[in-house]
Amino acid sequence: MVVLGYFFPLLTGTGAISLQCNLWTSGYFSNVAKIVGGVWLRWWIQGATAMSNMGMLVAEMSSDSFQLLGMAERGMLPEFFAKRSLCGTLLGGILFSASSVILLSWLSFQEIVAAEDGGGF
C-alpha cells in the first residue's frame, strides 16, 4: 500500500509536467499537486503530509516512552521514567522524548545524520 501510495502520484506528477530534476527538492511534490489539480490538491497533500508526520511522531514517542518504562522497571533508569499519571500516561518518558525532539529540531538534517553516524558536527 505504501509503495502504491507513492508510485501512482509520482507517476502522475512526472507524466503531467516537464521533468526538471533540479526543481525536485524538499516540498516540491505539493507544487506538482498544484500544477496538476489546483490549489485544493496542494492543500490536501500538505495537510495529509502534516497528519502523517504527526502520527509517526506520536507512534515514535509512545514506543520510546514504553522502552524507557521498561528500563526504569529493571533499574537501568531513574524511577521517574516509570511513573504514570492518573490516566496511565507515561509522563516522564513522553516529556523526555518530546524535549529530545525539540532539541533536535534546531539542527539541520545534515547535522542530525552526522551526529547519528558518530562523526560529530
C-alpha positions as CSV (number, residue, x, y, z in Angstrom):
1,M,0.0,0.0,0.0
2,V,2.8,2.4,0.8
3,V,4.6,1.7,-2.5
4,L,1.3,2.2,-4.4
5,G,0.6,5.3,-2.4
6,Y,3.8,6.9,-3.6
7,F,4.1,5.3,-7.1
8,F,0.9,6.4,-8.7
9,P,1.0,10.1,-7.6
10,L,4.7,10.2,-8.6
11,L,3.9,8.7,-11.9
12,T,1.1,11.1,-12.5
13,G,3.2,14.1,-11.4
14,T,6.2,13.2,-13.6
15,G,3.9,12.5,-16.6
16,A,1.8,15.7,-16.2
17,I,4.7,18.2,-16.1
18,S,8.0,18.5,-17.8
19,L,10.7,16.8,-15.8
20,Q,13.2,19.2,-14.4
21,C,15.3,17.3,-11.9
22,N,16.8,20.5,-10.3
23,L,13.3,21.5,-9.2
24,W,12.6,18.3,-7.3
25,T,13.7,19.3,-3.9
26,S,12.1,19.0,-0.5
27,G,8.4,20.1,-0.7
28,Y,8.2,20.2,-4.5
29,F,5.6,17.5,-4.6
30,S,3.0,19.9,-3.3
31,N,3.9,22.3,-6.2
32,V,3.3,19.4,-8.6
33,A,-0.1,18.8,-7.0
34,K,-1.0,22.5,-7.5
35,I,0.0,22.3,-11.2
36,V,-1.9,19.0,-11.8
37,G,-5.0,19.6,-9.7
38,G,-5.1,23.1,-8.5
39,V,-4.7,24.8,-5.1
40,W,-7.2,22.4,-3.3
41,L,-5.0,19.4,-4.2
42,R,-1.9,21.2,-3.0
43,W,-3.6,21.9,0.4
44,W,-4.8,18.4,0.6
45,I,-1.3,17.0,0.0
46,Q,0.2,19.3,2.6
47,G,-2.5,18.5,5.1
48,A,-2.1,14.8,4.6
49,T,1.6,15.1,4.9
50,A,1.3,17.0,8.2
51,M,-1.1,14.5,9.6
52,S,1.1,11.6,8.6
53,N,4.2,13.2,10.2
54,M,2.2,13.9,13.4
55,G,1.0,10.3,13.5
56,M,4.6,9.0,13.1
57,L,5.8,11.3,15.8
58,V,3.1,10.2,18.3
59,A,3.8,6.5,17.5
60,E,7.6,7.0,18.0
61,M,7.1,8.9,21.3
62,S,4.7,6.2,22.5
63,S,7.2,3.4,21.8
64,D,10.1,5.4,23.2
65,S,8.2,6.1,26.5
66,F,7.4,2.4,26.9
67,Q,11.0,1.5,26.3
68,L,12.0,4.0,29.0
69,L,9.4,2.5,31.3
70,G,10.8,-1.0,30.8
71,M,14.3,0.2,31.5
72,A,13.2,2.1,34.6
73,E,11.3,-1.0,35.9
74,R,14.6,-3.0,35.5
75,G,16.5,-0.4,37.4
76,M,18.5,0.9,34.4
77,L,17.0,4.4,34.5
78,P,15.6,6.6,37.4
79,E,12.2,5.7,38.7
80,F,10.9,9.0,37.2
81,F,10.5,7.2,33.9
82,A,8.3,4.5,35.4
83,K,5.7,6.9,36.9
84,R,2.3,7.2,35.3
85,S,-0.4,9.8,35.5
86,L,-3.8,9.2,36.9
87,C,-4.9,8.2,33.4
88,G,-2.0,5.8,32.9
89,T,0.1,8.1,30.7
90,L,3.8,7.7,30.9
91,L,4.6,11.4,31.5
92,G,8.3,11.0,32.2
93,G,9.0,9.2,29.0
94,I,6.8,11.5,26.9
95,L,8.4,14.6,28.4
96,F,11.9,13.2,27.8
97,S,11.1,12.2,24.2
98,A,9.4,15.5,23.4
99,S,12.3,17.5,24.8
100,S,14.7,15.4,22.7
101,V,12.6,16.2,19.6
102,I,12.6,19.9,20.4
103,L,16.4,19.9,20.8
104,L,16.9,18.1,17.6
105,S,14.6,20.5,15.7
106,W,17.2,23.2,16.0
107,L,19.7,21.1,14.0
108,S,19.8,20.7,10.2
109,F,19.2,17.3,8.7
110,Q,22.9,17.0,7.8
111,E,23.9,17.7,11.4
112,I,21.5,15.1,12.7
113,V,22.8,12.5,10.3
114,A,26.4,13.4,11.2
115,A,25.6,13.0,14.9
116,E,23.9,9.6,14.3
117,D,26.9,8.4,12.3
118,G,29.2,9.4,15.2
119,G,31.0,11.8,13.0
120,G,30.1,14.7,15.3
121,F,29.3,18.2,13.9
